[in-house]
Amino acid sequence: MAASVTKIAYQTMQQGKSLLGIAHKQVSTQLMDLVAPKANAETIPIRAETLQALRTSMDYLLERDWLEAEQGLYPTSQLFDAPWLDWMLRYPLVWLDLPNIWNRRLRRDVRDLPNNVDISNFPDYYLQNFHHQTDGYLSDRSAELYDLQVELLFNGTADAMRRRILKPLKERLSRANLASGALRILDVASGTGRTLRQLRGAFSSAQLVGLDLSNAYLRQANRWLSQLPGELPQLVQGNGEALPFQNESMQAVSCVFLLHELPAEAREAVLAEAFRVLVPGGVLVLADSVQLADSPQFQPVMENFRRVFHEPYYRDYIGDQIETRLSRVGFTEIKGETWFMTRIWCASKPEIG
């Protein structure tokens, strides 16, 4: 009975988040058409069958999210892990920031970054307003709004898509006999720490390490993660292309929603570095946008995402052969699966001998 009530609560919450995301996008688009019509990008109309496919895919994702929690892969409480009061207080700031976004789009300015940033500390491809985000990824203001903006973008499914890395990671670590001993997991491009929170729920005794290029986002991650019981994850400022960790120092590496924001050569460098720091038998799990090969029915959605948001490497990414790149840097047992708008890959570093 309790499980049924909890499931109904979860479904109700997800429906509310979905309606809020849809309403927010509709109203903000209409307002932009009225106030700054030249800032609006020309999009491809989405056909009814595509919308139905999206709804069906989202429902399947949420059903699996509930099922895996019920199976004990992560605590059921994680399904409700959202800072509601904080997001409610910050929601007006999202609206107040829209004129800044429209103005940048009108100017076609995608490098509108804070003046106090030392650009020599970052690769050139990083110094952009991805998604037309104010300050790029380089200010506390950006970090404070990011999670809420992502939830609105994905109609409340972002965490459910992130959690799809947990089952393959658990299964692969168990098979490699790495799950029961000392376990060190590195999360590359941790951002505000949402994936680290999920990893803590699934691997309560693991030593977690989060790496990100943005000190502002790491500060936000520290605030969120400090609320969790247990050992605070180690947070490190650094580049995924040159991980500041020794060879064979991690049992697992996760990387969520990073690859589509990297040029091709950086994409492969991150995968090669993940391979280097993994122990033999170690596991890499990736989550990122769906691609044309696995989700051709969603091509108009992918194209609109690229047009509406500044995503300079997305077109290259959706046609990229991630499996080939994984194989080229040394990974084996490469497996991919798709959940709603997210593609999940799991791969292993071969055992010695």
C-alpha positions in Angstrom: 0.0 0.0 0.0 2.8 2.4 1.0 4.6 1.7 -2.3 1.5 2.4 -4.3 1.0 5.7 -2.5 4.6 6.7 -3.1 4.4 5.8 -6.8 1.2 7.9 -7.2 3.1 10.8 -5.4 6.0 10.3 -7.8 3.8 10.3 -10.9 1.9 13.3 -9.7 5.1 15.2 -9.0 6.4 14.3 -12.5 3.2 15.4 -14.2 3.4 18.7 -12.4 7.1 19.3 -13.4 6.2 18.4 -17.0 3.3 20.8 -17.1 5.5 23.6 -15.6 8.2 22.9 -18.2 5.8 23.0 -21.1 4.0 26.1 -19.8 7.3 27.9 -19.2 8.6 27.3 -22.7 5.3 28.3 -24.3 4.9 31.5 -22.4 8.6 32.6 -22.7 8.5 31.9 -26.5 5.3 33.9 -26.9 6.8 36.8 -24.8 9.9 36.7 -27.0 7.8 36.8 -30.1 6.1 39.9 -28.7 9.0 41.8 -27.2 12.0 40.6 -29.2 10.7 38.8 -32.3 14.1 39.0 -34.1 15.7 37.1 -31.3 13.5 34.0 -32.0 15.1 31.2 -34.0 13.3 29.6 -36.9 12.3 26.1 -35.8 11.0 23.0 -37.6 7.3 22.2 -36.8 7.0 19.0 -34.7 4.5 16.5 -36.2 1.8 14.9 -34.0 3.4 11.4 -34.3 6.7 12.8 -33.1 5.0 14.4 -30.1 3.3 11.1 -29.3 6.6 9.3 -29.6 8.1 11.8 -27.1 5.3 11.3 -24.6 5.5 7.5 -24.9 9.3 7.6 -24.5 9.1 9.9 -21.5 6.4 7.7 -19.8 8.6 4.6 -20.3 11.6 6.5 -18.8 9.6 7.5 -15.7 8.2 4.0 -15.2 11.7 2.6 -15.3 12.9 5.3 -12.9 10.3 4.2 -10.4 11.0 0.4 -11.0 14.7 0.7 -10.4 14.1 2.6 -7.2 11.7 -0.1 -6.1 14.3 -2.7 -6.8 16.7 -1.0 -4.5 19.2 0.3 -7.1 18.9 3.7 -5.4 16.7 5.0 -2.5 13.1 5.8 -3.3 13.7 9.1 -1.6 16.0 10.1 -4.4 13.0 10.3 -6.7 11.9 13.3 -4.7 15.3 14.9 -4.2 14.8 18.4 -5.5 15.4 21.7 -3.7 11.8 22.9 -4.2 11.9 26.0 -2.0 15.2 27.1 -3.4 13.9 26.6 -7.0 10.7 28.5 -6.2 12.7 31.4 -4.9 15.0 31.4 -7.9 12.3 31.0 -10.6 11.6 34.8 -10.9 15.3 35.2 -11.6 15.0 33.0 -14.6 12.4 35.4 -16.0 14.4 38.4 -15.1 17.3 37.0 -17.0 15.4 36.5 -20.3 16.0 40.0 -21.6 19.7 39.5 -21.3 19.4 36.2 -23.3 17.3 37.9 -26.0 19.7 40.8 -26.3 22.7 38.4 -26.8 20.8 36.5 -29.4 20.0 39.7 -31.3 23.7 40.7 -31.2 24.7 37.1 -32.0 27.1 37.4 -29.1 28.0 34.0 -27.8 31.1 35.1 -25.8 29.5 37.5 -23.4 31.4 36.4 -20.2 32.3 38.1 -16.9 35.1 40.6 -17.1 36.9 39.1 -14.1 37.5 35.7 -15.7 41.1 34.8 -16.6 40.5 33.2 -20.0 44.0 31.7 -20.0 42.6 29.1 -17.4 40.2 27.6 -19.9 40.2 26.0 -23.3 38.8 28.3 -26.0 35.8 26.1 -26.8 34.7 26.5 -23.2 34.5 30.3 -23.3 31.0 30.6 -24.7 27.4 31.1 -23.6 26.3 27.6 -24.1 22.4 27.6 -24.2 22.8 31.4 -24.3 23.5 31.0 -20.6 24.3 34.4 -18.9 28.0 34.3 -18.0 28.5 31.0 -19.6 29.5 28.5 -16.9 31.7 31.1 -15.2 29.7 32.8 -12.5 27.8 32.0 -9.3 24.6 33.5 -10.9 24.9 31.0 -13.7 25.5 28.1 -11.3 22.6 29.0 -9.1 20.1 29.0 -12.0 21.4 26.0 -14.0 19.6 23.1 -12.4 16.2 24.8 -12.5 16.8 25.8 -16.2 17.6 22.2 -17.1 14.6 20.9 -15.3 12.4 23.3 -17.3 14.1 22.4 -20.5 13.5 18.7 -20.1 10.0 19.0 -18.5 11.3 17.6 -15.2 13.0 14.5 -16.5 16.7 15.5 -16.1 17.3 13.6 -12.9 15.5 10.5 -14.2 17.7 10.5 -17.3 20.9 11.0 -15.2 19.9 8.0 -13.0 20.0 5.7 -16.0 23.8 5.4 -15.5 23.3 3.7 -12.1 22.1 0.3 -13.1 24.7 -0.5 -15.7 27.4 0.9 -13.4 26.3 -1.3 -10.5 26.0 -4.4 -12.7 29.3 -3.9 -14.5 31.2 -3.2 -11.2 29.7 -6.3 -9.6 30.6 -8.5 -12.5 34.2 -7.2 -12.3 34.3 -7.9 -8.6 35.0 -4.2 -7.9 31.7 -3.4 -6.1 32.5 -5.0 -2.7 36.0 -3.5 -2.1 37.3 0.0 -1.8 35.5 1.9 -4.5 36.5 5.2 -5.9 34.3 6.8 -8.5 35.2 9.9 -10.5 32.4 12.1 -12.0 33.8 14.2 -14.9 32.1 17.5 -15.5 30.2 17.4 -12.2 28.6 20.8 -12.6 26.4 21.5 -9.7 26.7 18.0 -8.3 23.4 16.4 -9.3 25.1 13.2 -10.6 27.3 13.0 -7.5 24.1 13.2 -5.3 22.7 10.2 -7.2 26.0 8.3 -7.0 26.0 8.8 -3.2 22.5 7.3 -3.0 23.5 4.2 -5.0 27.0 3.8 -3.6 26.8 5.0 0.0 30.3 3.7 1.0 32.2 4.8 -2.2 34.7 7.6 -2.2 33.4 10.1 -4.7 35.4 12.6 -6.7 33.9 15.3 -8.8 35.8 17.3 -11.4 34.7 20.5 -13.2 36.3 23.4 -15.0 34.1 26.0 -13.3 34.9 27.0 -9.7 31.5 28.7 -9.6 29.8 25.4 -10.3 32.0 23.6 -7.9 31.0 26.1 -5.2 27.3 25.4 -5.9 28.0 21.6 -5.9 29.6 22.0 -2.5 26.5 23.7 -1.2 24.2 21.0 -2.4 26.4 18.1 -1.5 27.1 19.4 2.1 23.4 18.6 2.8 24.0 14.9 2.3 24.9 12.4 5.1 28.3 10.7 5.0 31.6 11.7 3.5 31.6 14.8 1.4 32.8 14.1 -2.2 36.1 15.5 -3.1 35.7 18.4 -5.6 38.5 19.3 -7.9 38.8 22.0 -10.5 40.3 20.6 -13.7 39.9 19.7 -17.4 38.6 16.3 -18.4 41.1 16.3 -21.2 44.0 16.2 -18.7 42.7 14.6 -15.5 44.8 15.4 -12.5 44.8 11.8 -11.2 47.2 9.0 -11.4 47.0 6.0 -13.8 44.7 3.3 -12.6 43.4 5.3 -9.6 39.6 4.9 -10.1 37.3 1.9 -10.2 34.7 3.8 -12.2 34.2 7.0 -14.1 30.9 8.7 -15.0 30.4 11.6 -17.4 26.9 13.1 -17.9 25.8 15.7 -20.5 29.4 16.8 -21.4 30.2 15.2 -24.8 27.8 17.2 -26.9 29.5 20.4 -25.7 32.9 19.3 -26.8 34.6 19.5 -30.2 35.4 16.1 -31.6 39.1 16.0 -30.6 38.3 17.0 -27.0 35.6 14.4 -26.9 38.1 11.6 -27.6 40.7 13.1 -25.3 38.2 12.9 -22.4 37.4 9.2 -23.2 41.2 8.5 -23.4 41.8 10.1 -20.0 38.9 8.1 -18.5 40.6 5.0 -19.8 44.0 6.0 -18.3 42.7 6.6 -14.8 40.6 3.4 -14.6 42.0 0.2 -13.0 41.9 -2.9 -15.2 38.3 -4.1 -15.1 37.1 -0.5 -14.3 33.9 0.9 -15.7 33.0 4.0 -17.7 29.4 5.2 -17.9 28.3 8.0 -20.2 25.0 9.9 -20.5 24.4 12.4 -23.2 21.9 13.5 -25.9 20.4 11.0 -28.2 21.9 10.8 -31.6 20.6 10.4 -35.2 21.7 6.7 -35.4 19.7 5.6 -32.3 16.8 8.1 -32.4 16.1 9.1 -36.0 12.4 9.8 -35.2 13.6 12.7 -33.0 15.7 14.4 -35.6 13.4 17.5 -35.7 13.7 17.9 -32.0 17.5 17.6 -32.1 17.6 20.2 -34.9 15.4 22.6 -33.0 17.6 22.2 -29.9 20.6 23.2 -31.9 18.7 26.2 -33.5 17.1 27.6 -30.3 20.1 27.1 -28.0 23.7 27.9 -28.7 25.3 24.5 -29.0 28.2 24.8 -31.4 29.3 21.2 -31.4 25.9 19.5 -31.2 25.4 18.9 -34.9 28.8 17.1 -35.0 28.0 15.2 -31.8 24.7 13.8 -33.0 26.4 12.2 -36.0 29.5 11.1 -34.0 30.5 7.4 -33.5 30.9 7.3 -29.8 31.3 3.5 -29.8 34.1 3.8 -32.3 35.9 6.4 -30.2 35.5 4.2 -27.0 36.9 1.3 -28.9 39.8 3.3 -30.3 41.0 4.4 -26.9 40.9 0.8 -25.6 37.5 0.2 -24.1 35.7 -3.1 -24.6 32.3 -4.6 -23.8 30.7 -1.4 -25.1 26.9 -1.3 -24.7 24.5 1.5 -25.5 20.8 2.1 -24.7 18.4 5.0 -25.1 16.0 6.5 -22.6 13.8 9.4 -23.8 16.2 12.1 -24.9 19.4 10.5 -23.4 21.8 8.0 -24.7 23.6 5.8 -22.2 26.9 4.0 -22.9 28.7 1.6 -20.6 32.2 0.3 -21.3 35.0 -1.6 -19.5 38.8 -1.4 -19.4 40.1 -4.9 -20.2 41.5 -7.0 -17.4 45.2 -7.7 -17.6 46.0 -11.1 -19.0 
